[in-house]
Amino acid sequence: MSALSGRTGLMALGIWTTYAAAIAVAALQLGADPEAGRAQPETPLAPGSPAALIQQHDCWSAEAPRDMSGRLPGHAIVASGATPRYVGSDLTGKALDQVFAGDDHDLVVYAFCR
């Protein structure tokens, strides 16, 4: 196997370098992330935020977990003012009425909990 030398070799090297650069740029533009395989640090949740309360009390805001199928939640994350809070059965019942029956109890319902 002979190596290309002279002008031909330099031209071939230039073509391959340009090709490699174009592939790298295309990969970046398409979303290939060289850091994707590494664990990224989680952004801490603001204390008292709905997301922090949901995580702290193992709540859900979409479909209920399997173990809650056919059972009513005993707690909820709601706000009746500016501050969300973890509440017991009385306000949880009102939250259920508001979400599923359309009753207006002046609550912001974030999640239901066990």
N, C-alpha and C positions, 0 to 999 in steps of 0.2 A: 504494500500500500504506500503510495507516495503522497506526501503532503503538498498542498498547493503552495506555490511560492510566488513572490513578486506581486504584481498588480492584481492578478487573479486571486491570489490567496487573501490579500487585503480586502478585495471586493466581497469575497465569500464571507469573510469574518464580519464585515460591516453589515451584510444582509442578515446573517444569523443574529447579530447583536440587536439589530432593529426588530427582527421577528420576536426575539425573546422579550424585548421591552414592550412590544405591542401586546403580547400574551399577558404579561404582568399587569399592564394597564387595564386590559379587558377583564381580567379576573377581579381586580379591585372594583371596577365599575359594576360588575355583576354581583357584588356582595361577598366575594370570597374573603374571609377574614382569617389571617394567619393566627389570630389569638382565639379563634372559635373553640379550639379543643381545650383551652385552659379554663379553669374555674374562675369566674369573675366574682369579686367581692360584692355582697348584697348591700344595697343602699339601706341604711337603717330607717325604720319607720318612725315617724314623729309620735312621741308618747301621747296617748289620748286620742290619736287620729282614728277614724273608722277602721282603716286597714290594720292598725296596731291592735285595736280591740278585737277585731275579727280573728286575728292570728292568736292573740293571748287566750281567747275563750273558745277556740276551735269551732268557729261559726262558719256558715255558708251563706252565699248570696245568690246562688243559682239553684241548680237541682240539689235536693237534700241528699245527704249520704245514705248509702244502702241501709245502714243500721237504724235509720230514722224513718224508713218506709212504714207508713201506717201509724206513725206516732206524731203527736203534736210537740213542737219545740217548747222547752220550758223557759227559755230566755231569748232575748233579742238585743241587737244593737240599734238604738233609735236616738233621735234628737227631737226634742219638742221646743228647742231654742237653738242657739248656736253650737252647743256642745253635745257631741254624741256620747251616749253612755250605755253600759251593759245593764239591762233591766230584767226584772222577774216576771212572773206569770201574768200579773194584772196588765201591764203595758204590752206584754207579748201577745196577749189576747186581742188587744186593740190594734196592734201592728198586723196581726193575721187578718182581722176584719178589714183593715184599710187596704191591704195588699190583695186579698182574695175576694172580698165582698164589695169593695169599692166605697166603704164607709170612710168619711173624712174625720179623723181624730187629730188633725193638725200635727202629724208626726212625719219625720223623715225616717224611713225604714231602710237601714243599711244591710242587715243580715239577721238570720235566725240562728239560735244556738241550742245545744242539748239542754 
